């Protein structure tokens, strides 16, 4: 069969593409927005974004494999992004946050996204937050970069997702800082895989 003939025939009916990539169930318990038929789908207004760090238009959808393999389809931009990871080397992986940062950079280059900027003074967030007995979260800054470190874990950089909301790229932990009535940051909440861990600023 010639290549011209192959290009002229659509193998999967358009109706099935629409049906399988439509929003059929809420996926908040998995730290995601929505799910179709074997596709993760973007849904406006859900608690979690389709990918960290990037605002994707409703109607976007993705397939996700182990270690950070992704096929992301954005019909609104007529764009398909395929992300592969070399798994021949043990321990090689890319988190959802890492993929989200990459997609954001691509969309910034295409003028679909504005460059990320911190919308608040990073000093507002610095300090020590108590998560539970003997487990704290240390928040520090270096210049215009924010870093978080939980007791017993390595320090990681947190990237701004929106005002008072940050994301750790390596392990896809989402951090929301909570302000009091006087606008001071006194609490924070960690979101990971559908679980919430609240912390109170102790100093």
C-alpha positions as CSV (number, residue, x, y, z in Angstrom):
1,X,0.0,0.0,0.0
2,X,1.4,3.4,-1.0
3,X,2.2,6.1,1.6
4,X,-0.3,8.4,-0.2
5,X,-3.1,6.0,0.3
6,X,-2.2,5.4,4.0
7,X,-2.3,9.2,4.6
8,X,-5.7,9.5,3.0
9,X,-7.4,6.9,5.3
10,X,-8.2,7.6,9.0
11,X,-7.9,4.4,10.9
12,X,-9.8,5.4,14.1
13,X,-13.2,7.1,13.6
14,X,-13.4,10.7,14.7
15,X,-16.4,9.9,16.9
16,X,-14.3,7.4,18.9
17,X,-11.5,9.9,19.3
18,X,-14.0,12.4,20.7
19,X,-15.7,9.8,23.0
20,X,-12.4,8.3,24.3
21,X,-10.8,11.6,25.1
22,X,-13.9,13.2,26.7
23,X,-14.2,13.8,30.4
24,X,-15.9,10.8,32.0
25,X,-14.6,10.7,35.6
26,X,-13.0,13.0,38.2
27,X,-9.4,12.0,39.0
28,X,-8.8,14.2,42.0
29,X,-8.0,11.2,44.2
30,X,-5.0,10.5,41.9
31,X,-3.8,14.1,42.1
32,X,-5.1,14.8,38.5
33,X,-8.0,16.5,36.8
34,X,-10.0,14.1,34.7
35,X,-10.0,10.7,32.9
36,X,-11.6,9.4,29.7
37,X,-11.1,6.0,28.1
38,X,-7.4,5.3,28.9
39,X,-6.6,9.0,28.5
40,X,-6.0,11.6,31.1
41,X,-8.1,14.7,30.1
42,X,-7.9,18.4,31.0
43,X,-10.9,19.8,32.7
44,X,-11.3,23.4,33.7
45,X,-12.2,24.1,37.3
46,X,-10.8,20.9,38.8
47,X,-8.7,21.0,42.0
48,X,-5.5,19.8,40.2
49,X,-4.0,20.9,36.8
50,X,-3.5,18.5,33.9
51,X,0.2,19.0,34.3
52,X,2.0,21.0,37.0
53,X,3.3,24.5,36.1
54,X,1.3,24.9,32.9
55,X,-2.3,25.9,32.1
56,X,-3.6,23.6,29.3
57,X,-6.9,24.4,27.5
58,X,-9.8,22.2,28.2
59,X,-9.9,19.4,25.6
60,X,-6.2,18.6,25.9
61,X,-5.4,15.0,26.8
62,X,-2.4,12.8,27.4
63,X,-1.2,9.2,27.7
64,X,1.3,8.6,30.5
65,X,3.7,5.7,30.9
66,X,6.3,4.7,33.4
67,X,9.3,6.9,34.3
68,X,7.9,10.0,32.6
69,X,6.9,8.8,29.1
70,X,4.1,11.1,27.8
71,X,2.0,11.7,24.7
72,X,0.3,15.1,25.1
73,X,-2.3,16.3,22.6
74,X,-3.4,19.9,22.6
75,X,-6.1,20.3,19.9
76,X,-6.6,24.0,20.7
77,X,-3.0,24.6,19.6
78,X,-2.9,21.9,16.9
79,X,0.0,20.5,18.8
80,X,1.3,17.0,19.9
81,X,4.2,16.7,22.3
82,X,5.9,13.3,22.8
83,X,8.3,12.9,25.8
84,X,10.5,9.9,26.0
85,X,12.9,8.8,28.8
86,X,15.9,6.6,28.3
87,X,15.1,3.8,30.7
88,X,18.1,1.7,29.7
89,X,19.9,3.4,32.6
90,X,18.6,2.3,36.0
91,X,16.9,5.1,37.9
92,X,16.3,7.3,34.9
93,X,12.9,9.0,35.3
94,X,11.2,12.4,34.9
95,X,8.4,13.5,37.1
96,X,5.1,15.0,36.1
97,X,6.5,18.3,37.4
98,X,9.5,18.0,35.1
99,X,7.4,17.3,32.1
100,X,5.1,20.2,33.0
101,X,8.0,22.6,33.2
102,X,9.2,21.4,29.7
103,X,5.7,21.8,28.2
104,X,5.5,25.3,29.7
105,X,8.8,26.3,28.1
106,X,7.6,25.0,24.8
107,X,4.3,27.0,25.1
108,X,6.2,30.1,26.2
109,X,8.3,29.8,23.0
110,X,5.1,29.6,21.0
111,X,3.6,32.6,22.8
112,X,0.8,30.5,24.3
113,X,2.1,31.0,27.9
114,X,3.7,34.0,29.7
115,X,7.0,33.3,31.4
116,X,6.6,32.3,35.0
117,X,7.2,35.0,37.6
118,X,6.8,35.0,41.4
119,X,3.7,36.9,42.3
120,X,4.7,37.5,45.9
121,X,7.7,38.3,48.0
122,X,9.5,35.0,48.6
123,X,10.4,36.1,52.1
124,X,6.7,35.7,53.0
125,X,7.1,31.9,52.8
126,X,10.4,31.4,54.5
127,X,10.5,29.7,57.9
128,X,9.9,26.4,59.6
129,X,6.5,24.6,59.4
130,X,5.5,21.7,61.7
131,X,4.0,18.8,59.7
132,X,3.8,16.3,62.5
133,X,5.8,15.2,65.5
134,X,9.5,15.5,64.7
135,X,8.8,16.3,61.0
136,X,9.2,19.8,59.8
137,X,9.4,21.6,56.5
138,X,12.1,24.2,56.2
139,X,11.4,26.9,53.6
140,X,14.3,29.1,52.5
141,X,15.2,31.3,49.5
142,X,18.3,32.2,47.5
143,X,17.8,35.3,45.4
144,X,14.6,34.7,43.4
145,X,14.5,30.9,44.1
146,X,12.6,29.1,46.8
147,X,13.7,25.9,48.4
148,X,11.9,23.3,50.6
149,X,13.3,20.6,52.7
150,X,11.4,18.1,54.8
151,X,13.1,16.4,57.8
152,X,15.3,13.6,56.5
153,X,14.9,14.4,52.8
154,X,17.0,16.4,50.4
155,X,16.4,20.0,49.7
156,X,14.4,20.7,46.5
157,X,13.7,23.9,44.5
158,X,10.0,24.9,44.4
159,X,8.6,26.5,41.3
160,X,5.8,29.1,41.2
161,X,2.6,27.7,39.9
162,X,0.4,30.7,40.9
163,X,0.3,33.1,43.8
164,X,1.0,31.2,47.0
165,X,1.2,27.9,45.2
166,X,4.4,26.1,44.3
167,X,5.4,22.7,42.9
168,X,8.4,20.5,43.4
169,X,9.5,19.3,40.0
170,X,11.2,16.1,41.1
171,X,8.4,14.4,43.0
172,X,5.3,16.4,42.0
173,X,4.5,17.7,45.5
174,X,2.3,20.7,45.3
175,X,2.6,23.3,48.1
176,X,-0.1,25.9,48.9
177,X,0.8,28.6,51.5
178,X,-2.2,29.9,53.5
179,X,-2.4,33.5,54.6
180,X,-4.2,34.8,57.7
181,X,-6.6,37.8,57.8
182,X,-3.6,40.1,58.1
183,X,-2.1,38.6,54.9
184,X,0.8,36.9,56.7
185,X,1.6,33.3,55.7
186,X,1.0,31.2,58.8
187,X,0.2,27.8,57.4
188,X,0.8,25.6,54.3
189,X,-0.7,22.4,52.8
190,X,1.3,19.7,50.9
191,X,-0.6,17.8,48.2
192,X,0.8,14.5,46.9
193,X,-1.0,11.7,45.1
194,X,-4.4,12.9,46.5
195,X,-3.1,13.2,50.1
196,X,-3.0,16.4,52.0
197,X,-0.6,17.3,54.8
198,X,-1.1,20.5,56.7
199,X,1.6,22.4,58.5
200,X,1.7,25.4,60.8
201,X,4.5,28.0,60.8
202,X,6.4,27.7,64.1
203,X,9.2,30.3,63.4
